[in-house]
């Protein structure tokens, strides 16, 4: 039995939050032939639920929060790690001191975002503004699954300053991942690669080969943890230089899994 582990945003899901028909057809064929599919993302469950409710293929596992949480197809939590309350509170306090900085957190119960005095429900359709005191809300959280932030103008100067603050003060407790102009903060030891390794210890079936595909920096640990790792021909050169196999579409990876030439290292 083989397993495909795919990133979502920019990989399986395009900018219009849709999946191409050819990829869906290939994913269905992969399942028909008895193999497994895991979707691996930096998103938390509240962010990903609306998407997976609409997908027209079955999957077996979700690896969320950059490896911090694993769910099965019945949405039962198999594994989860948290950011401690005190650390998360200080990080969010620091982030919200910057004008024009979006700060987000999910504790498993709520998924809120904040910028310049305004709170949104980041886990609801349309991300509506809500009458919630963001500071009071995060101080009442018992722990945090994931924290994220970015500048509204998509710059990185202040984002980088916050990233450096987190690493300087909490590198023993959290990981911080830059993804374009966004940063995800997750519990120490969590990455997409660690998520794959943990998942493989939880799967009852014997897995002979692991295939993975992603397009960004936070996908590298996932790609490098797989037996056969892929990225896209259009990916950044830094990603391609650390990934042996380059394709145009996810369905090409599935073609390799179902009998193509997996030793072809470039296309």
SULPEPE-V135497 format. One record per residue. N is the residue number from 0. RES is the residue in one small letter. D_CENTER is the distance of its C-alpha to the mean C-alpha in whole Angstrom. Layout:
N:RES:D_CENTER, N:RES:D_CENTER
This chain:
0:x:24, 1:x:21, 2:x:18, 3:x:15, 4:x:12, 5:x:10, 6:x:7, 7:x:7, 8:x:8, 9:x:11, 10:x:11, 11:x:12, 12:x:12, 13:x:14, 14:x:15, 15:x:17, 16:x:15, 17:x:17, 18:x:17, 19:x:20, 20:x:22, 21:x:23, 22:x:19, 23:x:20, 24:x:23, 25:x:22, 26:x:19, 27:x:22, 28:x:25, 29:x:22, 30:x:22, 31:x:26, 32:x:27, 33:x:25, 34:x:22, 35:x:19, 36:x:15, 37:x:12, 38:x:9, 39:x:6, 40:x:2, 41:x:2, 42:x:5, 43:x:8, 44:x:10, 45:x:12, 46:x:10, 47:x:9, 48:x:13, 49:x:15, 50:x:13, 51:x:14, 52:x:17, 53:x:18, 54:x:17, 55:x:20, 56:x:19, 57:x:19, 58:x:16, 59:x:16, 60:x:13, 61:x:10, 62:x:7, 63:x:6, 64:x:5, 65:x:5, 66:x:8, 67:x:9, 68:x:10, 69:x:11, 70:x:13, 71:x:16, 72:x:17, 73:x:19, 74:x:16, 75:x:18, 76:x:16, 77:x:17, 78:x:15, 79:x:14, 80:x:15, 81:x:15, 82:x:16, 83:x:20, 84:x:22, 85:x:24, 86:x:21, 87:x:19, 88:x:22, 89:x:23, 90:x:20, 91:x:20, 92:x:24, 93:x:23, 94:x:21, 95:x:23, 96:x:26, 97:x:25, 98:x:26, 99:x:24, 100:x:21, 101:x:18, 102:x:17, 103:x:15, 104:x:14, 105:x:13, 106:x:16, 107:x:15, 108:x:18, 109:x:18, 110:x:15, 111:x:17, 112:x:17, 113:x:20, 114:x:22, 115:x:26, 116:x:27, 117:x:25, 118:x:23, 119:x:21, 120:x:19, 121:x:16, 122:x:15, 123:x:18, 124:x:19, 125:x:20, 126:x:19, 127:x:23, 128:x:24, 129:x:25, 130:x:28, 131:x:26, 132:x:27, 133:x:24, 134:x:25, 135:x:27, 136:x:24, 137:x:22, 138:x:25, 139:x:25, 140:x:22, 141:x:22, 142:x:19, 143:x:16, 144:x:12, 145:x:10, 146:x:12, 147:x:11, 148:x:14, 149:x:16, 150:x:19, 151:x:20, 152:x:22, 153:x:19, 154:x:21, 155:x:20, 156:x:23, 157:x:23, 158:x:19, 159:x:20, 160:x:23, 161:x:20, 162:x:18, 163:x:21, 164:x:22, 165:x:19, 166:x:20, 167:x:24, 168:x:24, 169:x:21, 170:x:20, 171:x:21, 172:x:19, 173:x:16, 174:x:13, 175:x:12, 176:x:10, 177:x:12, 178:x:10, 179:x:13, 180:x:15, 181:x:12, 182:x:11, 183:x:9, 184:x:11, 185:x:11, 186:x:13, 187:x:15, 188:x:15, 189:x:11, 190:x:9, 191:x:7, 192:x:11, 193:x:12, 194:x:10, 195:x:12, 196:x:15, 197:x:15, 198:x:15, 199:x:18, 200:x:20, 201:x:19, 202:x:20, 203:x:24, 204:x:24, 205:x:25, 206:x:22, 207:x:24, 208:x:22, 209:x:18, 210:x:17, 211:x:13, 212:x:12, 213:x:10, 214:x:11, 215:x:10, 216:x:11, 217:x:8, 218:x:8, 219:x:12, 220:x:12, 221:x:11, 222:x:13, 223:x:16, 224:x:15, 225:x:16, 226:x:20, 227:x:19, 228:x:17, 229:x:16, 230:x:15, 231:x:17, 232:x:21, 233:x:20, 234:x:17, 235:x:18, 236:x:21, 237:x:19, 238:x:16, 239:x:19, 240:x:21, 241:x:19, 242:x:19, 243:x:22, 244:x:21, 245:x:20, 246:x:20, 247:x:21, 248:x:19, 249:x:17, 250:x:20, 251:x:22, 252:x:20, 253:x:21, 254:x:24, 255:x:24, 256:x:23, 257:x:26, 258:x:28, 259:x:28, 260:x:28, 261:x:25, 262:x:27, 263:x:27, 264:x:26, 265:x:26, 266:x:26
